[in-house]
Amino acid sequence: MKIVGLMSGTSYDGVDVVAAEFTRDGDTLRLRPLGHRSLDYPDDLRAEIGALLPPAATTIEAVCRLDNRLGEVFAEAAAAGVELAGGTADAVVSPGQTVFHWVEAGRVRGTLQLGAPARVAARVGVPVLHDLRSADVAAGGQGAPLVPAFDALLLDAAGGPRAALAPDGSGPRAALGPDGGGPRAALNLGGIANLTVVAPGAPVLGYDVGPANALLDAAARRLLDRPCDTDGARAAAGRVHDGLLALLLAEPYYAAPPPKSTGKELFHGGYLDDRLAALGEPVAADDVLATLTELTARTVADACDRHGVTEVIAAGGGVRNPTLRGRLAALGEGRWRLRTTDELGVPAQAKEAYAFALLGWLSWHGLPGAIPSVTGASRAAVLGSWTPSGPAWAATPPVPPLRLVVTP
């Protein structure tokens, strides 16, 4: 199968699109990357998304307009993905733009992604998988993170503890590989930092650690009037403010045990404003950015140390920030090695899009893509809803014209 995977994360800066070819050979699933692209959101669309996100109030009209406008953007991205696939594809996975993740007392009650999948299907003429999180939420799970299914198999491919899709549908489960090895982690640095841990003989573990780029980007918009601190340059010029860092680290979310997930319903610009106000003293813009960089590095490093990992394989937009990446490497020195998924043949910027392409392959074959040990669900769920389109969904043989008869 050729599957196009789309991804727009909590940074809402654009869409990553990939094309992947999957071939099954016995118990081996081969992934051949066919290419990737990134499509930036126009500035006015980013502003429209930001105006709708918590803690802002909104209207159903605004939600409807944004849903359809995002659908047009995703349709354009899907068309680009079909081109990458050589002009034909079997399916598109379009998880949409998350605008709300409803969490109460640590339990996810619902989740909402926008992106008008029917517009995507109409544009490319192939089935579209969307709304990937809701099935796991309905089973009592967090609905996130979903990438650990891919991470676990990728860490296996990298030579760590073996992981395979269990035939009982419980998701990937690690077993000691022939070369031994201790726990390893896959790290994604998007708007939120997500960690997947694969350890010998243990269920796969994965959860949202806390903010990666979410608060950094919010600070850049507020203090620099820029969408981000490019290459972490301003953070590198600043100094960590110990008082502000202590306030930020006191966030109860960090102490909560997994399974857990979070997003911009918690870590948004207003959250940062409140902490700065509570500090009661001015902090220079560069020092705020340095402190937020340290917050991300410190919370991720603490999580890695907690699980005793020996290697961390990173991906996501945050790996392009040399200040953040350097700080992570320094904190892990002597305990765990930091490298990126590029070394494994998966572009760091596009890993999540490839992960969603894999989830599409699993759902197409009726296999679960969520891992209960990660999300806390009562069962492993087959993810997503399909919007049918194209010959893959045509009835065979053709159905003649029908008439309806109601029988008593």
Steps between C-alpha positions, in 0.01 A plus 500: 500500500598859440371726776524877532539620860428854617587660831433841650613523860430723795739763363245550218764641267420281201449148367761229460411262217665169415446215261586150615489159337421208731575140406421206727737205491389242756540661841702789356345827388732692272471877481653676200494880536404656168561860599373779721410867483401773742229750415490811717170640617448858379529758776129577503410131541741467793334805653157346441603179676658689788187711547292184545728310740453504880469710702329705227124487455365416157181434303366205303524716190873553558549127555314417178694753295833380636409133450436555131793729443733245660341234281605697192857525631512128582356420156785694342749314720343164412528580130869575552533167679342314210758661272775377733348152474542507123152622410294230670427407860271255676407717799563829676528539877391850601481521881409869489596795715437447870311797642392353833589205722240481778669384820335490844678366809756325283237325286440589137130553437525593134722637228440713192698521177393715206576451134188410290616156378231491229682787330821297506327193355332708230834650396709182476235235431624244753367397843597730788552387859430770758394553864763257619483581871132454581490119496768483768323766708176302473688199640605705803838608365673833467476499121867598503774449434438274200851505355640236745378217273738630235770591752509152647548338161756763398705443816491129420627574148779708654632193680359549847259280696279312255141619454226344290129545443350244735252260332253548784458864401657639816747704298879492487670323787873502557712191540873469552678514165778264401761764577354588841484868582328717755199728473497743209280798434353678202444871559286736298554873549196665349273747675490234773786264589399132474709208622477131407701249704572144390657280767579127497205289609276798579194649331572804286467823696421836347359833614513877462783635713406868478557799273774497238436786258157602631613750764812600305290601201248677722781701657648584158164632382443704815850631563663507157199532270632198311349154448801331661853550630683383187780254582458590869723803440331729750485225762873442452559870569299491823550358848276260688294682764497264799188647656294472182630149437396393851148634441475316169631172640238513776233416241309194639485335157867401516449299820192315370570137408435372147284435312456870442469745214486875468500781247436869455188482709754513786828633360393816316601864499268587787666231712835673447349841576368369833840365603676822409241696697540271801874555492442867570809634325588575138701246304682586178368332186822306438499376860139382468592302189812358668289394798233335285769313307640377830149397610456277195850355527470439873157331490601277209834408660329421831257268319784323318691454825189372673475215250874430493530528125836458331415673173255766384404526133341838437278647230270796449555869440686542828802307371568794267552721807872461578462671837238253620673203343835597652349537844335158474828341396677664794242381752521144370879485479636186660156340532332499161599585145292740290458455127225555242278280286683629191767244581236227466377617161196689633525881466466655845264768372269241342502215752151562634356513149662162426360374830148598396553330163579182697185545710309525173644167385399340830145636487460393138578144610279516809794508740515718813737794496463624857690329781303457827819511711560845350155657492339320794211369289313186602573341162706560188290694250505501124545869433318751289197543276510455124360741244457283189606612154643353183523149358620342823150538637308410183276195533618190311313380302309822420166527678201547265238769565315415821147529627410489869246256637391522864401165642288453814 
